[in-house]
Amino acid sequence: MTVVPTLRTVVRRLPFQLVVLAGQDAMDRPVRWVAVSELEDPTPFLEGGELVLTTGMRLDAAGAAPYVDRLVGRGVTGLGFGVGLGHDRTPDELVEAAARAGLPLVEVARDTPFVAIGKAVSDLIAAEQYDELSRAFTAQGRLTRAALRPEGPPAVIERLAREITGWAVLLDDAGVIRHAAGEGAPEAATRALGPELERLRRLAARGAPASLALSTPQEHVIVQPLGAGRVRGFLAVGRDRPFTPVAHTVVNAAGSLLTLAAEHGGRHLAAEGRVRSAVLRLLLEGRVRAGRETLERLGERLADGPLVAIVSGVPEEEREAVLEAAGEEFAAVEGDRVVLLVPEDRVDGVLVRLDGHGPVGVGSPAGPEDLRAGLDQADRALAAARRAAAPVMRFADLAGQGLLSLLDPGAAAAYSVALLAPLRQYGPRADLLASLRAYLSCNGHWDAAAQRLGVHRHTLRYRMRRVAELLGRDLDDPAVRAELWVALAVAG
């Protein structure tokens, strides 16, 4: 959008004798150019926004109103009527027609060349554009200085809100407000964006990030995606009047600065993430000292004493949010999950921050030298959480449910069916399964098992010999008994 002077500015600033005869209320219309024409209908050669200059050579009283209507229909800014050639003064019919139509009508004195008006307007347009660029560059300088401050993006948001005399909000890629400045900024952003932010996220996911502009009589809003290659967040700004070209330039500059900060931060986080993954591998290999020393080079340290392994199994695109939710705790990506090592007294707080970030498995406290076992426990708990569709599963609770909770349900069921099939296929004698269950429950004590079944112990002995024959297994072997007990437990 080109910056242009208004007709009021042209009349006031030009060193010519220009008298406004009509349309005084419309003098703030922009003058995009000056057009000189003596045609009865110059509109085919106009674009709109011009100050049309004429001496009225072909204009008579009857043609004044149609002439004005044609100019108004074309969207011209105003009409300048030169006197002293075809007319000694501006015709009354033309003044009346311009007044009715609300078209500014300016009388140009005989000694004022039309070409001089054209040159003067051109100079004004150039001056306005230069002033526009100067204001934009000055604002960009202030934004750049804000970006160099220690707080970085928050300082840019604060500065931007002042530059546009409105509000500014920085959101992450999930649409969560991270920084806000300006009166009522969070509420205004939430009210203005609504479902539109989700539409922008969908476009970004398809590789087509787009900006958004919303306008109501009370508010004007611009939203820009931030990031190169992938969207890392959004910049939203708003104010109670339309954005000028300067304001658009300032918003674009702020978006560029925030994108640079996001990309730099993303690369920095990626590098730190690789180091943490290496530290985790050192810890799991038992090389605790090397892991601690490496971590200290990042300006961090591993907490002393027992640590609890927490495993989050979120998709790759959500891992950055989990790492952020970990806060100051040690966190690293390992394989297809995020691993956190947390002191026992801070576990509950971490789990609160991880709420909503997918299933989580929690191991038991383990010393730095035993982290492999703690991570194995967390992985088992995560697998159980996925099977149970639970947000969190602790290994301590899992272990209290017995060995069966650690087994894969499908594999355990298939094993049970195959192992017990010969007993089920033994005609109608379903009592073999019940007898075996009672025998194992009583740890092989004949009298107790027989009493539980309500049969003689010799009958039970006969049945167990038959079970051993059908299964081809020795029931006196503890390992065999354990396998059969698991199979019966799975069978229910």
C-alpha positions in Angstrom: 0.0 0.0 0.0 1.6 3.3 -1.2 1.7 6.1 1.3 0.0 9.2 -0.3 -1.0 12.7 1.0 -4.6 13.6 1.5 -6.4 16.3 -0.4 -6.4 18.5 2.7 -2.6 18.2 2.8 -2.3 19.1 -0.8 -4.5 22.2 -0.4 -2.7 23.4 2.7 0.9 22.7 1.7 1.1 23.7 -1.9 2.2 27.3 -2.5 -0.7 28.0 -4.8 -4.0 29.8 -4.5 -6.5 26.9 -4.1 -10.0 27.5 -2.7 -12.2 24.7 -1.6 -15.8 25.3 -2.9 -17.5 22.0 -2.0 -17.0 18.6 -0.3 -15.1 20.0 2.7 -16.0 16.9 4.7 -14.2 14.6 2.3 -10.9 16.4 2.2 -9.1 13.6 4.0 -9.3 11.3 1.0 -5.8 10.3 -0.4 -4.5 11.8 -3.6 -2.8 9.0 -5.5 -2.0 11.1 -8.6 -3.0 14.2 -10.6 -4.8 13.8 -13.9 -5.5 16.7 -16.4 -8.3 16.2 -18.8 -10.7 18.3 -20.8 -12.9 15.3 -21.9 -16.6 15.2 -21.1 -15.9 11.7 -19.8 -12.4 11.2 -18.6 -13.2 8.1 -16.4 -12.0 5.5 -19.0 -8.5 6.9 -18.4 -8.7 7.0 -14.6 -8.0 4.4 -11.9 -9.6 6.1 -8.9 -8.0 8.2 -6.2 -6.9 11.0 -8.6 -7.2 14.7 -8.3 -8.7 15.6 -11.7 -7.9 19.1 -13.1 -9.9 20.7 -15.8 -10.7 24.1 -17.2 -14.2 23.0 -18.2 -13.8 23.8 -21.9 -16.5 21.2 -22.9 -18.6 21.6 -19.8 -21.9 23.4 -19.8 -24.5 23.9 -17.2 -26.6 20.9 -18.2 -23.6 18.6 -18.2 -22.3 19.6 -14.7 -24.3 17.0 -12.7 -23.6 14.0 -15.0 -20.0 15.0 -15.2 -19.7 14.9 -11.4 -21.6 11.7 -11.1 -19.2 10.0 -13.5 -16.2 11.1 -11.5 -17.8 10.0 -8.2 -18.6 6.6 -9.8 -15.0 6.2 -10.8 -13.8 7.0 -7.3 -11.8 10.1 -7.9 -10.5 12.0 -4.8 -11.4 15.5 -5.9 -11.9 17.9 -8.8 -9.8 21.0 -9.4 -11.4 23.6 -11.7 -9.1 26.1 -13.4 -10.6 29.6 -13.9 -9.5 32.3 -16.2 -9.7 30.4 -19.5 -13.1 28.9 -20.4 -14.8 30.3 -17.3 -14.1 33.4 -15.2 -15.3 31.5 -12.1 -16.4 28.1 -11.2 -20.0 27.5 -12.5 -22.6 27.4 -9.8 -24.1 24.3 -11.3 -20.8 22.5 -10.9 -20.5 23.7 -7.3 -24.0 22.5 -6.5 -23.5 19.1 -8.1 -20.3 18.5 -6.3 -21.8 19.5 -3.0 -24.8 17.1 -3.5 -22.4 14.3 -4.4 -19.9 15.0 -1.6 -17.1 15.5 -4.1 -14.4 17.9 -3.0 -14.2 20.8 -5.6 -11.2 23.1 -5.5 -10.9 26.3 -7.6 -7.5 26.9 -9.2 -6.4 30.4 -10.0 -5.5 31.4 -13.5 -1.8 31.9 -12.7 -1.4 28.4 -11.2 -0.2 25.9 -13.9 -1.7 22.5 -13.7 1.7 21.0 -14.3 3.0 22.7 -11.2 0.3 21.1 -9.1 1.2 17.7 -10.6 4.9 18.2 -9.7 4.0 19.4 -6.2 1.8 16.4 -5.5 4.5 14.1 -6.8 6.9 15.7 -4.4 4.5 15.3 -1.5 4.0 11.6 -2.3 7.8 11.1 -2.4 8.1 13.0 0.9 5.4 10.9 2.6 7.0 7.7 1.4 10.4 8.8 2.7 8.9 9.7 6.0 7.2 6.3 6.0 10.5 4.5 5.4 12.2 6.6 8.1 9.6 5.7 10.7 9.8 2.1 9.7 13.6 2.0 9.9 13.5 3.7 13.3 11.0 1.3 14.6 13.0 -1.7 13.3 16.1 -0.4 15.1 14.2 -0.2 18.4 12.9 -3.8 17.8 16.4 -5.0 17.0 17.8 -3.5 20.2 15.0 -5.2 22.1 15.8 -8.5 20.5 19.4 -8.2 21.7 18.4 -7.7 25.3 18.9 -10.8 27.7 15.2 -11.6 27.8 15.0 -11.7 24.0 11.5 -12.5 22.6 9.6 -11.1 25.6 11.4 -7.8 25.1 10.5 -7.8 21.4 6.8 -8.4 22.2 6.8 -5.6 24.8 8.4 -3.2 22.2 6.1 -4.3 19.4 3.0 -3.6 21.5 4.2 0.0 22.1 5.2 0.5 18.4 1.8 -0.4 17.1 -0.1 1.1 20.0 -2.0 -2.1 20.6 -1.3 -5.6 21.9 1.1 -8.3 20.9 1.2 -12.0 21.9 3.8 -14.8 21.2 2.3 -18.3 21.1 4.0 -21.6 20.8 3.3 -24.1 18.0 0.4 -25.6 20.1 -1.3 -22.2 20.4 -0.3 -21.7 24.1 0.5 -18.0 25.0 4.1 -17.7 26.1 4.5 -13.9 26.2 1.9 -11.1 26.0 2.1 -7.3 26.1 -0.5 -4.5 25.8 -3.7 -3.9 27.7 -5.8 -7.1 27.9 -3.5 -8.9 25.5 -4.2 -12.6 26.5 -7.9 -12.1 26.5 -7.9 -10.2 23.3 -5.8 -12.8 21.5 -8.0 -15.6 22.8 -11.1 -13.8 21.7 -9.8 -12.8 18.3 -8.1 -16.0 17.2 -10.5 -18.7 18.3 -10.7 -21.6 15.8 -8.5 -19.6 13.3 -5.3 -20.6 15.1 -6.2 -24.3 14.6 -6.7 -23.6 10.9 -3.3 -22.1 10.7 -1.8 -25.1 12.5 -3.4 -27.4 9.9 -2.0 -25.4 7.1 1.4 -25.5 8.7 1.2 -29.2 9.1 0.6 -29.5 5.4 3.7 -27.4 4.7 1.7 -24.3 3.8 2.1 -21.8 6.6 0.0 -18.8 6.1 -0.7 -15.4 7.7 -4.1 -14.3 8.9 -5.8 -10.9 9.0 -9.0 -10.3 10.9 -11.0 -7.1 11.0 -14.1 -6.0 12.9 -15.3 -2.4 13.6 -13.6 -2.6 17.0 -10.5 -4.6 16.4 -7.9 -5.4 13.7 -5.7 -8.5 14.1 -2.7 -10.0 12.3 -1.3 -13.4 12.9 2.0 -14.7 11.4 3.6 -18.1 11.7 7.1 -18.2 13.0 9.8 -20.6 11.8 11.8 -21.6 8.8 11.0 -25.1 7.5 8.5 -25.9 10.2 6.2 -23.7 12.3 7.7 -23.1 15.8 5.1 -20.6 17.0 2.8 -17.7 16.1 2.9 -13.9 16.5 -0.4 -12.3 17.0 -1.0 -8.5 17.1 -4.0 -6.3 17.3 -5.3 -2.8 17.7 -8.5 -0.8 17.5 -7.8 0.7 14.0 -6.5 -0.5 10.7 -2.8 -1.2 10.4 -0.9 1.4 8.5 2.0 0.6 6.1 4.4 1.5 8.9 2.6 -0.8 11.3 2.7 -3.6 8.8 6.4 -3.1 8.3 7.0 -3.1 12.0 5.0 -6.3 12.5 6.9 -8.0 9.7 10.2 -7.0 11.2 9.2 -8.3 14.6 8.1 -11.6 13.0 11.5 -11.9 11.4 13.4 -11.3 14.6 11.2 -13.8 16.5 11.7 -16.4 13.8 15.5 -16.0 14.0 15.2 -16.4 17.8 13.1 -19.5 17.4 15.4 -21.1 14.9 18.5 -20.3 16.9 16.8 -21.6 20.0 15.6 -24.7 18.2 19.2 -25.5 16.9 20.6 -24.8 20.4 18.0 -27.1 22.0 18.7 -29.8 19.4 22.4 -29.7 20.1 21.8 -29.8 23.9 19.4 -32.7 23.3 22.1 -34.7 21.5 24.5 -34.1 24.4 21.9 -35.2 27.0 21.2 -38.3 25.0 24.9 -39.1 25.1 24.9 -38.4 28.8 22.0 -40.8 29.3 23.9 -43.6 27.4 26.9 -43.0 29.6 24.8 -43.3 32.8 23.1 -46.5 31.6 26.5 -48.0 30.8 27.5 -47.3 34.4 29.9 -44.5 33.5 28.4 -42.2 36.0 31.4 -39.9 36.5 31.8 -39.3 32.8 28.1 -38.6 32.4 28.2 -36.1 35.3 31.2 -34.3 33.9 29.6 -34.0 30.4 26.4 -32.7 31.8 28.3 -30.0 33.9 29.7 -28.6 30.6 26.1 -27.6 29.8 26.0 -25.8 33.1 23.8 -28.5 34.6 24.2 -31.2 37.1 22.7 -34.6 37.9 21.0 -34.7 41.3 22.7 -36.7 44.0 21.1 -39.7 45.6 18.5 -42.1 44.2 16.8 -41.1 41.0 13.4 -42.2 39.5 13.2 -42.9 35.8 10.1 -41.5 34.1 9.4 -42.5 30.5 7.0 -40.6 28.2 5.9 -42.3 25.1 4.6 -39.4 23.0 5.0 -39.1 19.2 8.1 -37.3 17.9 6.3 -34.0 17.1 5.2 -33.7 20.8 8.6 -34.5 22.4 9.7 -30.9 22.5 6.7 -30.1 24.7 7.6 -32.9 27.1 11.2 -31.7 27.3 9.9 -28.2 28.1 7.5 -29.6 30.7 10.5 -31.4 32.4 11.7 -28.0 33.5 15.1 -28.2 35.3 15.0 -32.0 35.6 17.4 -34.1 33.5 15.5 -35.2 30.3 16.8 -36.8 27.1 15.3 -38.5 24.0 16.2 -42.2 23.9 14.8 -44.2 21.1 11.1 -43.6 20.7 10.6 -42.1 24.1 11.6 -39.2 26.4 13.5 -40.3 29.5 13.5 -38.1 32.7 15.7 -38.8 35.8 14.1 -37.1 38.7 14.8 -37.1 42.5 12.1 -39.0 44.4 10.8 -36.0 46.2 10.1 -34.1 42.9 8.4 -36.9 41.0 4.8 -35.8 41.8 5.5 -32.3 40.6 7.0 -33.5 37.3 4.0 -35.8 36.7 1.6 -32.9 37.1 3.5 -31.0 34.4 3.5 -34.0 32.1 -0.3 -34.4 32.4 -1.8 -34.5 28.9 1.5 -35.4 27.2 0.6 -39.1 26.6 1.1 -42.2 28.6 3.9 -42.2 31.3 5.7 -45.0 33.0 7.5 -44.5 36.4 10.2 -46.7 37.8 11.3 -47.2 41.4 14.1 -45.1 42.9 17.6 -46.3 41.9 21.1 -45.2 42.5 23.1 -43.6 39.6 24.9 -47.0 39.2 21.5 -48.9 38.9 19.7 -46.6 36.4 19.5 -49.3 33.8 17.2 -51.3 36.1 15.2 -48.2 37.0 14.7 -47.5 33.3 13.7 -51.0 32.6 11.0 -50.7 35.3 9.8 -47.4 33.8 9.6 -49.0 30.3 7.5 -51.9 31.7 5.2 -49.5 33.5 4.9 -47.5 30.2 3.9 -50.6 28.3 1.3 -51.4 31.0 0.0 -47.8 30.9 -0.5 -48.2 27.1 -2.4 -51.5 27.5 -4.6 -50.1 30.2 -5.0 -46.7 28.4 -3.9 -45.1 31.6 -2.1 -41.7 31.7 0.4 -42.8 34.4 1.5 -46.2 35.6 4.1 -46.7 38.4 6.2 -49.8 38.5 5.6 -50.1 42.2 1.8 -50.4 41.6 2.5 -52.7 38.7 4.6 -55.1 40.7 1.8 -55.2 43.3 -0.5 -56.6 40.7 1.7 -59.7 40.3 3.8 -61.2 37.5 0.9 -61.4 35.1 0.7 -57.6 34.8 4.2 -57.6 33.3 3.3 -60.0 30.5 2.1 -59.2 27.1 -1.7 -60.1 27.1 -1.8 -61.5 23.6 1.4 -63.7 24.0 0.3 -64.9 27.5 -3.2 -65.9 26.2 -1.8 -67.8 23.3 0.7 -69.6 25.5 -2.1 -70.6 28.0 -4.3 -71.9 25.2 -1.6 -74.0 23.7 -0.3 -75.4 27.0 -3.7 -76.3 28.5 -5.3 -77.6 25.2 -4.7 -81.3 25.9 -6.6 -81.0 29.2 -9.5 -79.2 27.5 -9.6 -81.8 24.8 -9.8 -84.7 27.2 -13.5 -85.5 26.6 -16.0 -84.1 29.1 -13.5 -84.4 31.9 -13.3 -80.6 32.7 -12.5 -81.6 36.3 -8.8 -82.1 35.2 -8.4 -78.3 35.0 -10.1 -77.6 38.3 -8.1 -80.4 39.9 -4.9 -79.0 38.6 -5.8 -75.5 39.8 -6.6 -76.8 43.3 -3.4 -79.0 43.4 -1.2 -76.0 42.5 -3.0 -73.6 44.9 -2.3 -76.0 47.8 1.4 -76.2 46.8 1.1 -80.0 46.0 -0.5 -81.0 49.4 -2.8 -83.9 48.5 -5.1 -83.8 51.5 -5.7 -80.0 51.4 -6.3 -80.0 47.6 -8.6 -83.1 47.8 -10.6 -81.5 50.7 -11.0 -78.3 48.6 -12.3 -80.3 45.7 -14.4 -82.6 47.8 -12.9 -85.8 46.5 -10.7 -88.6 48.0 -7.0 -87.9 47.8 -6.6 -91.1 45.7 -8.9 -89.7 43.1 -6.9 -86.5 43.0 -3.7 -88.5 42.6 -5.2 -90.4 39.7 -6.2 -87.1 38.0 -2.8 -85.5 38.5 -1.1 -88.6 36.9 -3.5 -88.2 34.0 -2.6 -84.5 33.7 1.1 -85.3 33.7 0.5 -87.9 30.9 -1.6 -85.6 28.8 0.9 -82.7 29.1 4.0 -84.7 29.0 5.4 -82.8 32.0 6.6 -83.6 35.5 4.4 -82.0 38.1 7.0 -82.4 40.8 9.3 -79.9 38.8 8.9 -76.4 40.3 9.4 -74.7 36.9 6.6 -76.8 35.4 4.3 -75.9 38.3 5.1 -72.2 37.8 4.3 -72.4 34.0 1.1 -74.2 34.7 0.0 -71.7 37.3 0.7 -68.8 35.0 -1.3 -70.5 32.2 -4.3 -71.2 34.5 -4.2 -67.6 35.9 -4.3 -66.2 32.3 -7.1 -68.6 31.4 -9.1 -67.2 34.3 
